[in-house]
Amino acid sequence: MATIDTTVETKAIARYIRMSPFKVRRVLDQIRGRSYREALIILEFMPYRACEPVLKVLRSAVANAEHNAGLDPTNLVISHASADMGPSFRRYRPRAQGRAYQIRKPTCHITVAVSPQVED
């Protein structure tokens, strides 16, 4: 019988997502520590726009675990999920009396890591 290495952690990163990291963290906090199936159900029914890129990264991390590490997707758990600040796009809006008002459009880098569930 093959032994499963519980230290294996497979991750996926989506970079330069045009969304505030604060909004993405609100979604990641809900799925961190949950199983893959549970996380899919939660992301499917949450009303936030941030669910779409998070779901994409989660599916990519599970595909990496399945393909590269040979792990079974049914017993994977989200071990690490974070959203870090990326560079902000700077745009300018015209204001009164010839002034320009700077608008920052934030980006973020989403990282999701999955690992096999530890059986007690």
C-alpha positions in Angstrom: 0.0 0.0 0.0 1.4 3.4 -1.0 2.0 5.9 1.8 0.7 9.4 1.4 3.2 12.1 2.2 1.3 14.6 4.3 3.9 17.3 4.0 3.1 17.8 0.3 1.5 21.1 -0.4 0.6 22.1 -3.9 -0.2 25.7 -4.7 -1.5 27.9 -7.5 -1.1 31.7 -7.8 -3.2 34.1 -9.8 -1.3 37.4 -10.2 -2.5 40.9 -11.1 -6.2 40.3 -10.5 -8.1 43.6 -10.9 -9.7 43.5 -7.5 -9.0 44.8 -4.1 -7.2 42.3 -1.8 -9.6 43.3 1.1 -12.6 42.0 -0.9 -10.8 38.8 -1.9 -9.7 38.1 1.7 -13.4 38.2 2.7 -14.0 35.2 0.5 -10.7 33.4 1.3 -11.5 33.5 5.1 -14.6 31.4 4.4 -12.8 28.6 2.6 -9.5 28.4 4.5 -9.2 25.0 6.3 -12.1 23.4 4.5 -12.2 20.4 2.2 -12.1 20.9 -1.6 -15.8 19.8 -2.1 -17.0 22.0 0.8 -15.1 25.0 -0.6 -16.6 24.5 -4.1 -20.1 24.6 -2.7 -19.4 27.7 -0.6 -17.8 29.5 -3.6 -20.7 28.6 -5.9 -23.3 30.2 -3.7 -21.5 33.2 -2.3 -22.8 36.5 -3.8 -19.4 38.2 -4.2 -17.6 38.9 -7.4 -14.3 37.8 -5.8 -15.5 34.2 -5.9 -14.8 33.8 -9.6 -11.0 34.3 -9.5 -10.7 32.4 -6.2 -12.6 29.4 -7.7 -10.4 29.5 -10.7 -7.2 29.4 -8.5 -8.6 26.7 -6.3 -9.4 24.5 -9.3 -5.9 25.1 -10.6 -4.3 24.2 -7.3 -6.3 20.9 -7.2 -5.4 20.2 -10.8 -1.7 20.7 -9.9 -2.0 18.4 -6.9 -3.7 15.7 -9.0 -1.3 16.0 -12.0 2.0 16.9 -10.4 1.8 15.1 -7.0 -0.6 12.3 -7.9 -3.0 13.2 -5.1 -6.7 12.4 -5.0 -8.9 15.5 -5.1 -11.6 14.0 -2.8 -9.4 14.2 0.3 -7.7 17.6 -0.3 -7.9 20.4 2.2 -7.2 24.1 1.6 -4.1 24.5 3.8 -3.2 28.1 2.8 -5.2 30.9 1.2 -4.0 34.5 0.9 -4.5 37.6 -1.1 -1.5 40.0 -1.3 -1.5 43.5 -2.6 -0.3 43.9 -6.2 0.6 47.2 -7.9 -2.1 49.8 -8.1 -3.1 51.3 -11.5 -3.2 55.0 -11.3 -5.9 56.8 -13.2 -6.8 60.5 -13.2 -10.2 62.1 -13.1 -10.7 65.8 -14.0 -12.0 67.9 -11.2 -12.9 71.6 -10.7 -10.7 74.4 -11.8 -8.4 72.3 -13.9 -7.2 70.0 -11.2 -6.7 66.3 -11.6 -7.8 63.8 -9.0 -5.9 60.5 -8.7 -7.9 57.3 -8.6 -6.1 54.1 -7.5 -7.3 50.8 -9.0 -5.9 48.1 -6.9 -4.7 44.6 -8.0 -4.0 41.5 -5.9 -2.1 38.2 -6.1 -4.2 35.3 -4.9 -2.4 32.2 -3.6 -4.2 28.9 -2.7 -2.4 25.9 -1.4 -3.9 22.4 -0.9 -2.6 19.4 1.0 -3.9 15.9 1.7 -6.2 15.6 4.7 -4.5 14.2 7.8 -6.3 11.1 9.1 -6.3 10.8 12.9 
